[in-house]
Amino acid sequence: IRRLVEMLDFMPAVVLTSKLCPRRMESTLYSMLAGFMNFGTALAFNIGAFLLSAFQVHLKEAGPCKYENLWDLRLTDSVLTVEEAFGCTPAE
């Protein structure tokens, strides 16, 4: 059921990506947009894994988990998200 939910979550992004493509350039532009989307997803997973390791938050299926620094990680994530959003906004 997890794969089904992931696909249903991914479908709006696929539809929006296909709507952005102009006529007669569909395959080229769609493949570039999909590639950027896949690259962004892979980069996000790797940055998340690095931050979990840097903040020493350990999540395990079997055995004890370590959540003591999860609050610090979440606060850092929130600050970085706001910083990224305002950093990408053009100044007038």
SVG drawing of the C-alpha trace seen along z (x, -y; Angstrom):
<svg xmlns="http://www.w3.org/2000/svg" viewBox="-3 -48 31 53">
<polyline fill="none" stroke="black" stroke-width="0.4" points="0.0,0.0 3.0,-2.3 3.9,-2.3 0.3,-3.1 0.2,-6.1 3.6,-7.3 2.3,-7.1 -0.9,-9.0 1.2,-11.6 3.4,-11.9 0.6,-12.2 -0.2,-15.9 3.5,-16.7 3.5,-14.7 0.3,-16.4 1.7,-19.9 4.9,-19.1 3.1,-17.9 1.0,-21.1 4.1,-23.3 5.4,-21.8 4.7,-23.9 3.5,-22.3 6.0,-20.5 8.6,-20.4 6.8,-18.0 9.2,-15.2 12.3,-17.3 11.1,-19.6 9.2,-17.0 12.3,-14.8 14.3,-17.8 11.7,-18.8 11.3,-15.2 15.1,-14.9 15.3,-18.1 12.5,-16.7 14.3,-13.4 17.6,-15.3 15.8,-17.5 14.3,-14.4 17.6,-12.6 19.4,-15.7 16.7,-16.2 17.1,-12.6 20.9,-13.0 20.7,-16.3 18.2,-14.8 20.4,-11.8 23.4,-14.1 21.5,-16.3 20.2,-13.3 23.7,-12.1 25.1,-15.5 22.5,-16.0 23.0,-12.4 19.3,-11.4 19.2,-7.7 16.0,-6.0 16.0,-2.2 13.4,0.4 14.8,2.7 16.4,1.5 16.5,-1.8 16.0,-5.1 17.7,-8.3 15.4,-11.4 17.1,-13.8 18.4,-16.2 15.3,-15.9 14.0,-19.3 17.3,-21.0 17.1,-19.4 13.5,-20.4 14.3,-24.0 17.3,-24.1 15.1,-22.7 12.5,-25.4 15.1,-28.2 16.7,-26.9 13.3,-26.6 12.4,-30.2 15.9,-31.4 15.6,-29.5 12.2,-30.9 13.2,-34.5 16.6,-34.0 15.0,-32.9 12.6,-35.9 13.9,-38.7 14.4,-42.0 12.8,-45.1"/>
</svg>
